[in-house]
Amino acid sequence: MGDKICRGEDMAFSKAQELLRLAMMATARRGVTLDDIVEEFGCSERTAQRMTGALMAAFPQTDPSIGEDRRARWTIPARAIAPLLTPSSEELVALAEAISQLEHAGLPKEAAHARSLERKVRALIPPERGTRLEVDKEALLEALGHAARPGPRPAAREEVLDAIYEAIKGLSLLRIMYRRRDEDEPRERIVAPHGLLLGVRRYLVALDTAKGPHGRLQHYRVEEIYEAEVLADYFEIDPDFDLKRHAERGFGSYESEREFCEVVWRFRPDAAAHARRYVFHPTQMTEDLEDGSLIVRFNASGFLEMTWHLYSWGDAVEVLAPDELREMVHDHRRSFAALP
């Protein structure tokens, strides 16, 4: 009986969500038509007609009319549903990440417009809900930490990402089925998720609970997590832990204690002006040489990701340090027709 009640509640909730989606569509200047409803919800015209009836019953402000194209339209003033449209913390995070990506892409004007939109959205949030959303948003933003870089990235299971986000937001332990490179099959781990690094690869930053509370943070490739389940148990993050500082120890999304060192690159004079427009790493320092070349220095790890990037510069860049990175890059350089 209990399962039947739960299923009934789930169905009712789903119908309520669909009705709210329909109401949002009806706030468009031209309203919503039966064809719009059929296309949006993948339903029959008869079902669409029933949905318009439910719309008018739930929202008395609904104005049915016949448009110039002789099609029936249903319109709702936006103010009638505004109190129901409070964004979720995940939506606010997505907007903040979009702003970050616009800034990293060198589009400050577009980023400013998006930031203005964010302020307007936040101003419309009822005060009683704003505080809770802000807490959730900050938790997710801190967890994401490292701004995503555009470009190809491995695919991950949506349900795995959902579980990761939920665990990070709630400081819940996470059960994952994970396969390391040297393993043929995934095996179970119980981890305490501290954050997510986004880049060419996505890594879950977490402590393996089997190694105790004072173990070293591990990086788990998200695409190699085959299952993820949020557990009822909670954990506490070390107050001294800072994901931003942790992320800066890597060039991309990979971090290695063994490889962490000073990195020094020299860009040829004809490539120096182009290289100056790049921020290769948040901790970088630059030096202009008399011959017009550019020196870039920073401290990080992740030689393989550095190699992938340096290859795109061809013979326009020289690795001065460390020797291990130099050996990985130099024999594979060539002259390209354009710089990245």
N, C-alpha and C positions, 0 to 999 in steps of 0.2 A: 504493500500500500504506500509506504514511504517513497519508494522509487517512482511510483506513478504520480505522486504529488509533485516530486522534484521535476519530473519530465514535463508535467503540466505547467509548472512555474517557469521552466526554461522556455517553453513554447510561447507563453504569455509575454515573457521578457523580449524574446525575439520579435514578436509582433509589434511590441511597443517601439523597439528600435527601428523597425521598418517604417512605422508610422511617422516617427521623428524624421527619418531620412526623407520621406515623402513631403513632410511639412517644409523641410529645408529647400527641397526642389521647388515648392510652390511659392517661395519668396522671390524667385527670379522675376525680373521685370515683366516677362511675357507669361508668367505662370507655368503650369505643368499640364500636359495633355495626356490622354489615354495612351497614345503611342510612346510618349516619354516614359510612362510608368511600365509599360510592357517591356521596353528596351532595358530599363534600369533594373527591374526586378526579375526579368525572365519569366513573366507570368502570362496568362491568357488575358484577352480583353475583358472577359467577364469578371475575372479576379480584379483587374484594374478598376473596373466600375465599383466593385465592392469596397475597394480601398479608398476611392474618392468619397464614398458614403461615410466610411469610418473617419476620414479626414474632416469632413464637415461636422460630424458629431463631436469630435474631440476639440476642434478649433472653430467655434462659431463665427470667427472673423473671416473664414474662408469665403471668397467671392467667386462664385461660378459665373462664367460669361462665355460668349461665342466670339471668337477672334475674327479678324478680317479674312482668314483662310477658311472660315465657316467651321472651324473645329472647336469643340468645347475645351475650355481652359479653367483651371482652378488656381486662384491667387490668394496668398496670405501676406499681410503686412509683416515685414521682418520683425517689428517690435513685438508682435504677438508671440513669437517663439524665442526671442532673445534670451529670456531667463533660463531656457532649457538647453542653451548651447554653450555652456561652460566647457572650455577645452580641457582635455586630459593632460596630465603631467607628461605623458609620452608625446603628445602633439606639441606641447611647448618645447620639449627637448628637441624634437625634429626641426622646429623653426630655428632654435638656437644653433643647431648643427648646420643648418642651411646658411645662416649668417656667417658662421665660421668658415665654411667652404668657399663662400663668395669672397671673403677677405683673403683667404689663402690663394685663390685664383687670380688675385690682383684686380678685383672689381669693387673698389671702395664705394662707388656711387650706388651700385645695386645693393651692396651690403647695408648702406645707410637707409635705403628704402625699406629693406626687409626688417631692419631694426626699428624703424618707425612703425611698421605694421605690428611688430611684436608689442611695442608700447601701447598701441591702440587696443589690441586684443586683451592685454593684461588690465587695461583700464576698465574694460567691460565686465571683468570677472567680479561677481558679488564678493564683498569683503569676507563674509563668513566662510567662503570656499577658497579664497585666495591664499590664505596662510597654509592650508594643508597642501594645496597644489604646489606652492613654492618649495615646501620641504621635499616633496616627492621629486620635483624638477631638479632641485639642487643635488639630490642624491644620485639621480641618473646622470646628470652632467658631470659630476665628479667621477662617477664610475666610468663614463665613456672617456673622459680625460683627454685623450689624444685625438686631435681633429682628424677626421677621415680624409684620406687623399683620393682624388678622383682616379679612375683607371680600372683595369680588370682586377677582380678579386675572386677568390674561390667561393663557390656557393655553399650556403649553410642551411640546415633544416630550420624552417620558421619556428617550429615548436621548441627547438633547442634554444633559439635566440629568445623566445618569449620567456622560457624558464630562467635563462640567465638574467634577463632584465628584472624579473620578479624577485629573484634571489638577491640580486645586488641592492635593489630598492629596499627590501625588507630585512637585510642582513641575515638571511636564512642560509643554512647549509644546503649544498646541492649534491645530489647523487648523479654522477655522470658515467656513461660507458665510453671510454676513451682509448684510442689506439695510438701508441707511440710509433715512431718510424721503425724501430727495431722489433715491433710486435706484429704477429700475423693476425691476431684477433683483438678486438677491444676488450678491456676488462674494467670492472667497476672500481670507482674511486668516490670517496666522500670528501668534498672540498669546501673551503670557505672562500667564496668569491670576493675579491677586493676591487675588481674593475675590469674594464674591457679596453684593449688597445686596438685601434682601427688603422688599417693601412693596406699595403699590398696583400698582407695576410692579417687575419683577425686573431688575437690571442686573448684568452681568458686568463687574467692574473689571479691566482688563488693559492691558498695553502692546502696541502694534502693533510687531512686530519690524522691519517695513519702515522705521520711523521712528527706529531705533537704540535703544541701551540707555538713553539719557538723554531719550527722548521723554516726553511728558506722558501720564499715565494716562487712558485712554478708558473710557467707559461704553457697554456694548453691551446693548441690550434683549434679554432672553433669548428672548422670543417671536418675535423677528426673526432668530434664529439657526436656519437651516434644516438645517444639518448640523454635526456636531462630531466631530473625530477626535483622540484623544490621540496625540501623536508620541513618538518614541523620544528626542528631544533634551530636555535639562533646562535650567533657568535658575536664577539666584539672585535672591532678593528683596532689595532695599535694606534693611539692618538697621534703618534709621531709619523705615521705612514702618510705619504703624500704621493698620489698617483702621478701627478704632473712631473714631480722630480724623478720618480721611478721611470716614467716613459722617456725622459730626456737622456737616460743612460743608453738608449738605443738610437740608431740612425733612423730606422723605420719602426716597425712594431716588434722586432726581435731584440732581445737583450741577453748578453752573455757576460758573466763576471770575468771569465778568462780573457775575452777579447777587449774589454774596456781599457782604453788608452787614449793618448793624444793622437789625433788624425790631422795630417797636414797635406793639403793639395795645392798645386801651383797651376793656374790657368794661363795659357799663352796670351800674349798681348792682344792678339786679334779676337780673343774670346773673353777677355777680362771684362769688358763693358757688359756683355751679356750675363756673365756669371755674377756681377755685382747686383743684378736684379733678382737673384735667388737668395732665399734664406735656407741654406742647406741643413742647418741645425739651430735650435734656439740658443745654444751657448757659443755660437761661432764668433770668431774674431777675424778681421780681415786686415791685410797689409798690402799697400801698393808699392811695387818695386820700381826702380828707376827705369828699367827697360819697358815698363808698361804692363807687365804681367801682374797677376793678383794671387796672393797667398791667402788661403782659407784654413783656419785652425779651429778645432773643437774637440771635445772629449766625448766619446761614445763607443758603442760596440755594434756588432752586426755587419761583419765584413762582407758577407754574401749579398745583403741588400745594398751595401755601398757599391759593390762590384756591378750589380745590375744597373745602378744609376750612372756610375762613371763610364760604363761602356757606351752609353748614349752620347757622351761628349767626345768619343773617339780619341784622336791624338791631340786634342785641344787641352787636355788636362794631364798632369803628371802627379803621381803619388810620391810624396817625399817621405812620409811615415804613416803607418808602421811598415816594416819590410814585408810582413806576411800579406798585407793588403796589396802592396806594390807588386809582389810576385803573382797575385791572382789577376791583376789588371793588365799589366804592361804588355805581355806577350799577345794579348787579344785586341789591342787598340788598332783602329784604322781611321782613315780620313772619311768623314761623312759630308754630304752636301749641305747640311744645315745643322745648327746646334739645337738642343732640346728646348 
